[in-house]
Protein backbone atom coordinates (compact mmCIF):
# COMPACT_ATOMS: atom_id res chain seq x y z
CA UNK A 1 0.00 0.00 0.00
CA UNK A 2 1.44 3.38 -0.96
CA UNK A 3 0.81 6.88 0.25
CA UNK A 4 1.16 10.07 -1.76
CA UNK A 5 4.53 10.77 -0.12
CA UNK A 6 6.03 7.64 -1.73
CA UNK A 7 4.72 8.23 -5.26
CA UNK A 8 7.96 9.80 -6.48
CA UNK A 9 10.17 7.23 -4.78
CA UNK A 10 9.00 4.08 -6.49
CA UNK A 11 7.45 3.12 -9.77
CA UNK A 12 3.74 3.83 -9.44
CA UNK A 13 2.67 0.80 -11.46
CA UNK A 14 4.65 -1.56 -9.23
CA UNK A 15 2.35 -0.72 -6.29
CA UNK A 16 -0.47 -3.22 -5.80
CA UNK A 17 -2.79 -1.01 -3.71
CA UNK A 18 -2.90 2.76 -3.37
CA UNK A 19 -5.26 4.34 -0.81
CA UNK A 20 -6.42 7.86 -1.63
CA UNK A 21 -8.72 9.85 0.65
CA UNK A 22 -11.08 11.80 -1.61
CA UNK A 23 -13.05 14.88 -0.59
CA UNK A 24 -16.30 15.24 -2.47
CA UNK A 25 -16.32 18.63 -4.24
CA UNK A 26 -18.54 21.16 -2.50
CA UNK A 27 -19.00 19.07 0.62
CA UNK A 28 -17.24 18.08 3.80
CA UNK A 29 -17.66 14.37 3.09
CA UNK A 30 -14.66 12.08 2.65
CA UNK A 31 -14.44 8.77 0.81
CA UNK A 32 -11.58 6.31 0.31
CA UNK A 33 -10.55 5.36 -3.20
CA UNK A 34 -8.34 2.29 -3.44
CA UNK A 35 -6.52 1.80 -6.72
CA UNK A 36 -6.14 -1.98 -6.91
CA UNK A 37 -3.66 -4.15 -8.77
CA UNK A 38 -1.95 -1.57 -10.96
CA UNK A 39 0.86 -4.01 -11.88
CA UNK A 40 -1.79 -6.09 -13.67
CA UNK A 41 -3.35 -3.15 -15.56
CA UNK A 42 -1.52 -3.69 -18.82
CA UNK A 43 1.14 -5.99 -20.12
CA UNK A 44 3.64 -5.08 -22.82
CA UNK A 45 1.12 -5.88 -25.56
CA UNK A 46 -1.51 -3.61 -24.04
CA UNK A 47 -3.91 -6.36 -23.03
CA UNK A 48 -5.55 -6.47 -19.64
CA UNK A 49 -3.62 -8.75 -17.39
CA UNK A 50 -5.06 -10.74 -14.53
CA UNK A 51 -2.10 -11.84 -12.45
CA UNK A 52 -3.25 -14.62 -10.19
CA UNK A 53 -6.86 -13.46 -9.99
CA UNK A 54 -5.95 -9.88 -9.09
CA UNK A 55 -7.92 -7.82 -11.60
CA UNK A 56 -7.19 -4.09 -11.63
CA UNK A 57 -10.02 -1.84 -10.46
CA UNK A 58 -10.90 1.32 -8.59
CA UNK A 59 -12.52 0.46 -5.27
CA UNK A 60 -14.73 3.18 -3.76
CA UNK A 61 -15.31 2.89 -0.02
CA UNK A 62 -17.93 5.41 1.04
CA UNK A 63 -19.62 5.35 4.43
CA UNK A 64 -22.56 7.31 2.96
CA UNK A 65 -22.89 5.11 -0.13
CA UNK A 66 -22.16 7.90 -2.58
CA UNK A 67 -20.55 7.89 -6.00
CA UNK A 68 -17.15 9.10 -7.14
CA UNK A 69 -17.15 12.34 -9.08
CA UNK A 70 -14.39 12.53 -11.66
CA UNK A 71 -13.59 8.85 -12.16
CA UNK A 72 -12.58 9.73 -15.74
CA UNK A 73 -10.05 12.22 -14.33
CA UNK A 74 -8.59 9.48 -12.12
CA UNK A 75 -8.23 7.17 -15.10
CA UNK A 76 -6.65 10.00 -17.11
CA UNK A 77 -4.19 10.61 -14.26
CA UNK A 78 -3.28 6.92 -14.13
CA UNK A 79 -2.66 6.84 -17.88
CA UNK A 80 -0.50 9.99 -17.55
CA UNK A 81 1.45 8.34 -14.74
CA UNK A 82 1.88 5.16 -16.81
CA UNK A 83 3.27 7.20 -19.71
CA UNK A 84 5.74 8.94 -17.36
CA UNK A 85 7.09 5.58 -16.24
CA UNK A 86 6.83 3.47 -19.37
CA UNK A 87 6.53 5.79 -22.34
CA UNK A 88 3.60 5.31 -24.70
CA UNK A 89 0.28 3.94 -23.40
CA UNK A 90 0.07 0.37 -24.76
CA UNK A 91 -3.67 0.26 -25.44
CA UNK A 92 -5.44 1.61 -28.48
CA UNK A 93 -8.15 3.23 -26.33
CA UNK A 94 -7.44 5.89 -23.70
CA UNK A 95 -7.89 4.62 -20.15
CA UNK A 96 -10.46 7.30 -19.29
CA UNK A 97 -12.66 5.92 -22.11
CA UNK A 98 -12.08 2.25 -21.23
CA UNK A 99 -14.03 1.50 -18.06
CA UNK A 100 -13.61 -2.25 -18.65
CA UNK A 101 -9.83 -1.95 -18.19
CA UNK A 102 -10.20 -0.31 -14.79
CA UNK A 103 -13.78 -0.68 -13.52
CA UNK A 104 -15.12 1.28 -10.57
CA UNK A 105 -16.47 -0.97 -7.85
CA UNK A 106 -18.28 0.11 -4.70
CA UNK A 107 -18.60 -2.82 -2.29
CA UNK A 108 -21.12 -2.72 0.50
CA UNK A 109 -19.41 -1.15 3.49
CA UNK A 110 -20.77 0.00 6.88
CA UNK A 111 -22.73 3.25 6.76
CA UNK A 112 -22.17 6.10 9.16
CA UNK A 113 -25.18 7.13 11.22
CA UNK A 114 -24.22 10.78 11.63
CA UNK A 115 -22.81 13.69 9.62
CA UNK A 116 -19.27 13.72 11.01
CA UNK A 117 -17.70 10.25 11.14
CA UNK A 118 -16.68 9.92 7.48
CA UNK A 119 -13.02 10.69 8.30
CA UNK A 120 -12.96 7.94 10.91
CA UNK A 121 -14.40 5.49 8.38
CA UNK A 122 -11.71 6.51 5.85
CA UNK A 123 -8.99 5.89 8.47
CA UNK A 124 -10.50 2.52 9.44
CA UNK A 125 -11.05 1.41 5.82
CA UNK A 126 -7.45 2.33 4.90
CA UNK A 127 -6.13 0.41 7.90
CA UNK A 128 -8.15 -2.67 7.00
CA UNK A 129 -7.00 -2.53 3.36
CA UNK A 130 -3.38 -2.18 4.49
CA UNK A 131 -3.67 -5.11 6.92
CA UNK A 132 -5.38 -7.47 4.49
CA UNK A 133 -3.39 -6.64 1.38
CA UNK A 134 -0.11 -7.12 3.24
CA UNK A 135 -0.94 -10.82 3.63
CA UNK A 136 -3.76 -11.79 1.26
CA UNK A 137 -3.04 -9.26 -1.52
CA UNK A 138 -6.73 -8.52 -1.85
CA UNK A 139 -9.19 -6.12 -0.19
CA UNK A 140 -10.78 -7.18 3.10
CA UNK A 141 -13.80 -9.43 3.25
CA UNK A 142 -14.90 -7.91 6.58
CA UNK A 143 -15.01 -4.18 7.13
CA UNK A 144 -15.90 -2.73 10.54
CA UNK A 145 -18.75 -2.05 12.89
CA UNK A 146 -20.17 1.19 14.28
CA UNK A 147 -18.75 0.15 17.65
CA UNK A 148 -15.22 -0.07 16.18
CA UNK A 149 -15.64 3.45 14.77
CA UNK A 150 -16.70 4.77 18.21
CA UNK A 151 -13.67 3.03 19.76
CA UNK A 152 -11.40 4.57 17.12
CA UNK A 153 -12.83 8.04 17.88
CA UNK A 154 -12.19 7.55 21.62
CA UNK A 155 -8.66 6.26 21.06
CA UNK A 156 -7.76 9.17 18.73
CA UNK A 157 -9.29 11.72 21.14
CA UNK A 158 -7.20 10.30 24.00
CA UNK A 159 -4.00 10.36 21.94
CA UNK A 160 -4.60 13.93 20.80
CA UNK A 161 -5.33 14.99 24.39
CA UNK A 162 -2.01 13.50 25.54
CA UNK A 163 -0.17 15.44 22.83
CA UNK A 164 -1.63 18.78 23.92
CA UNK A 165 0.63 20.83 26.18
CA UNK A 166 -0.70 21.02 29.74
CA UNK A 167 -1.10 24.81 29.44
CA UNK A 168 -3.40 24.35 26.45
CA UNK A 169 -5.34 21.63 28.27
CA UNK A 170 -5.93 23.99 31.20
CA UNK A 171 -7.29 26.86 29.08
CA UNK A 172 -9.24 24.75 26.69
CA UNK A 173 -12.60 24.70 28.43
CA UNK A 174 -14.31 23.59 25.22
CA UNK A 175 -12.34 20.35 25.02
CA UNK A 176 -13.77 17.76 27.34
CA UNK A 177 -11.02 15.49 28.63
CA UNK A 178 -11.69 11.93 27.50
CA UNK A 179 -12.02 9.26 30.10
CA UNK A 180 -8.91 7.11 30.41
C-alpha positions, 0 to 999 in steps of 0.5 A: 500500500502506498501513500502520496509521499512515496509516489515519487520514490518508487514506480507507481505501477509496481504498487499493488494497492494505493489508498487515496482519501477523496473529498467530495467537491462542494462538501465536507464528506470524505471517501476512500478510493483504493486503486487496486492491482496496478501491476496487472493493468496492462502488459507489454502488448496492451492487453488487460492482465489478470495476475493470479486473480488480481484484476485491476479496479478502482474500489470506492469505499464510502460510508454514505454510499455515494458515487465518485465524481471525476472517475474519468479524471482518475483514469486520465491521471493513471494513464499519464502516470503510466506514460511517465514511467513506461513511455507510450500507453500500450492500449489503443483506447485511452484509459479514461474511455475504457471502463472495462480496463479499470472498472469502478467498484463500490462494495457494500461497506458499513454506513455512518449514522451521523454527519461527522464520522466519514473521516474515521471510516476513511482511516479505518477502511485504509487500515483494513485494506493495508492489513489485508493486502499485506498478507492476502493481496486482496481487499478485506472481506470484513469491514468494521462495525459502528462500535469499532468506529466509536472506539477509534474516535475515543482512542484518537481523542485520548491520543490527541489529548495526551499530545496537547501541552498542559497549558493548552489543556488547562485553558481549553474549556471547550475540550472535554477530557476523554475518560482514560 
